[in-house]
Amino acid sequence: MSYLWIAMGAGLGGALRYWCSGVAVRLGAETFPWGTLFINVLGSAFIGFFATMSGPEGRWLIAPNTRLFVMTGICGGFTTFSTFSLETLRLMQDRQWGAAAWNVSLSVGLCLLGVWLGHQLATGWNQR
């Protein structure tokens, strides 16, 4: 049942991301990825708020499947950057400064490397 909740949330999050990206393009954000930046910041802010409000010390009593629907589903479909940001914040809250720095450095560096490698692979295949 958890997978169903996650899938429904991811569909909603993905649709919301598509809509937000379209709004950004219509507002003239074509030369810089402002839409993606906005989505990542908004998703990060939202997951931080929701995780804190619905966590063990929070004010909201939320069922586990609802947390999965919102945090893994909607936020994951909207942006995985929100999860990365929350995990990095938790490392920092635990005063694991080195681990937080490694998480940021490795995530950004390796993801850029990954996207470049994927691009190179696809470029090679496209030329065949």
HUDA-V458083 format. One record per residue. N is the residue number from 0. RES is the residue in three letters. PSI is psi as a letter, one per 40 degrees, with the letter a starting at -180 (none if undefined). Layout:
n = {N;N}
res = {RES;RES}
psi = {PSI;PSI}
This chain:
n = {0;1;2;3;4;5;6;7;8;9;10;11;12;13;14;15;16;17;18;19;20;21;22;23;24;25;26;27;28;29;30;31;32;33;34;35;36;37;38;39;40;41;42;43;44;45;46;47;48;49;50;51;52;53;54;55;56;57;58;59;60;61;62;63;64;65;66;67;68;69;70;71;72;73;74;75;76;77;78;79;80;81;82;83;84;85;86;87;88;89;90;91;92;93;94;95;96;97;98;99;100;101;102;103;104;105;106;107;108;109;110;111;112;113;114;115;116;117;118;119;120;121;122;123;124;125;126;127}
res = {MET;SER;TYR;LEU;TRP;ILE;ALA;MET;GLY;ALA;GLY;LEU;GLY;GLY;ALA;LEU;ARG;TYR;TRP;CYS;SER;GLY;VAL;ALA;VAL;ARG;LEU;GLY;ALA;GLU;THR;PHE;PRO;TRP;GLY;THR;LEU;PHE;ILE;ASN;VAL;LEU;GLY;SER;ALA;PHE;ILE;GLY;PHE;PHE;ALA;THR;MET;SER;GLY;PRO;GLU;GLY;ARG;TRP;LEU;ILE;ALA;PRO;ASN;THR;ARG;LEU;PHE;VAL;MET;THR;GLY;ILE;CYS;GLY;GLY;PHE;THR;THR;PHE;SER;THR;PHE;SER;LEU;GLU;THR;LEU;ARG;LEU;MET;GLN;ASP;ARG;GLN;TRP;GLY;ALA;ALA;ALA;TRP;ASN;VAL;SER;LEU;SER;VAL;GLY;LEU;CYS;LEU;LEU;GLY;VAL;TRP;LEU;GLY;HIS;GLN;LEU;ALA;THR;GLY;TRP;ASN;GLN;ARG}
psi = {d;d;d;d;d;d;d;d;d;d;d;d;d;d;d;d;d;d;d;d;d;d;d;d;d;d;e;e;g;d;e;i;g;d;d;d;d;d;d;d;d;d;d;d;d;d;d;d;d;d;d;d;d;e;a;d;e;i;d;h;h;h;i;d;d;d;d;d;d;d;d;d;c;d;d;d;d;d;h;e;d;d;d;d;d;d;d;d;d;d;d;d;d;e;f;g;d;d;d;d;d;d;d;d;d;d;d;d;d;d;d;d;d;d;d;d;d;d;d;d;d;d;d;d;d;d;e;none}
